[in-house]
Amino acid sequence: MQKIPFEDYPSTNTPIDASTLNQLQNNVENSINALVDDVEEISNALTYETTEKVVGTWNGKTLYRKYVNPTFSMATNETSKSVEITTQDVDEAFIDYSHSWFGISGSSTKYPLTYSNPAYNVGASNSISAYSNKIVLTINKSQGLAIDSLHLVLEYTKLS
C-alpha cells in the first residue's frame, strides 16, 4: 500500500486529481483483499474434513488434521478398548478433544470424549499412540455405559 500524504487547505500540495483518487481506491481495494485472504485462511483452519489437511506447524513440522469416524463400540461391561486408525508416516498424534465426541446406545446426544458424571466416566485416562502406519487410541470408561459410535478429530505430524 502506498501512503498518500494529505495536507490541510489552503495547501496545494495534496491535489484532488484522478491519480490521487485512483491510488486511494487501490489502497482500499488492496486492504479489503488482504482481509478476505485472512478470513479464508482462518475459515480453512476451522474446517473439519475426512480428508487430510495442513493446519499449521508443531515443533517445526507440518501439522495435519483429519476427522475420522471409526467403527467402534463398547459394551456396558467393558472398561477399556482400543481402536486402530490406519495412517501413513505418522510421527506424533493428538486428539482435538474440543471437537471429538462419542454416542451412546439409545441416545442421539453427542457426548464429549472426556465425559464425566457421578455414574459414568469416559476418557479420564484415554491414551493415544502413533506408529508409522497407524494411530491407536485407547478409550477408558466406567461400567454401565454402552458406547456405539466414536467421532474423532486427529491432529498429527509426519515422519518425513
Secondary structure in CASP SS format (residue, H / E / C, confidence):
PFRMAT SS
TARGET T0000
AUTHOR 0000-0000-0000
METHOD secondary structure of the structure
MODEL  1
M C 1.00
Q C 1.00
K C 1.00
I C 1.00
P C 1.00
F C 1.00
E C 1.00
D C 1.00
Y C 1.00
P C 1.00
S C 1.00
T C 1.00
N C 1.00
T C 1.00
P C 1.00
I C 1.00
D C 1.00
A H 1.00
S H 1.00
T H 1.00
L H 1.00
N H 1.00
Q H 1.00
L H 1.00
Q H 1.00
N H 1.00
N H 1.00
V H 1.00
E H 1.00
N H 1.00
S H 1.00
I H 1.00
N H 1.00
A H 1.00
L H 1.00
V H 1.00
D H 1.00
D H 1.00
V H 1.00
E H 1.00
E H 1.00
I H 1.00
S H 1.00
N H 1.00
A H 1.00
L C 1.00
T C 1.00
Y C 1.00
E C 1.00
T C 1.00
T C 1.00
E C 1.00
K E 1.00
V E 1.00
V E 1.00
G E 1.00
T E 1.00
W E 1.00
N C 1.00
G C 1.00
K E 1.00
T E 1.00
L E 1.00
Y E 1.00
R E 1.00
K E 1.00
Y E 1.00
V E 1.00
N C 1.00
P C 1.00
T C 1.00
F C 1.00
S C 1.00
M E 1.00
A C 1.00
T C 1.00
N C 1.00
E C 1.00
T C 1.00
S E 1.00
K E 1.00
S E 1.00
V E 1.00
E E 1.00
I E 1.00
T E 1.00
T C 1.00
Q C 1.00
D C 1.00
V E 1.00
D E 1.00
E E 1.00
A E 1.00
F E 1.00
I E 1.00
D C 1.00
Y H 1.00
S H 1.00
H H 1.00
S C 1.00
W E 1.00
F E 1.00
G E 1.00
I E 1.00
S C 1.00
G C 1.00
S C 1.00
S C 1.00
T C 1.00
K C 1.00
Y E 1.00
P E 1.00
L C 1.00
T C 1.00
Y C 1.00
S E 1.00
N C 1.00
P C 1.00
A C 1.00
Y C 1.00
N E 1.00
V E 1.00
G C 1.00
A C 1.00
S C 1.00
N C 1.00
S E 1.00
I E 1.00
S E 1.00
A E 1.00
Y C 1.00
S C 1.00
N C 1.00
K E 1.00
I E 1.00
V E 1.00
L E 1.00
T E 1.00
I E 1.00
N E 1.00
K E 1.00
S C 1.00
Q C 1.00
G C 1.00
L C 1.00
A C 1.00
I E 1.00
D E 1.00
S E 1.00
L E 1.00
H E 1.00
L E 1.00
V E 1.00
L E 1.00
E E 1.00
Y E 1.00
T E 1.00
K E 1.00
L C 1.00
S C 1.00
END
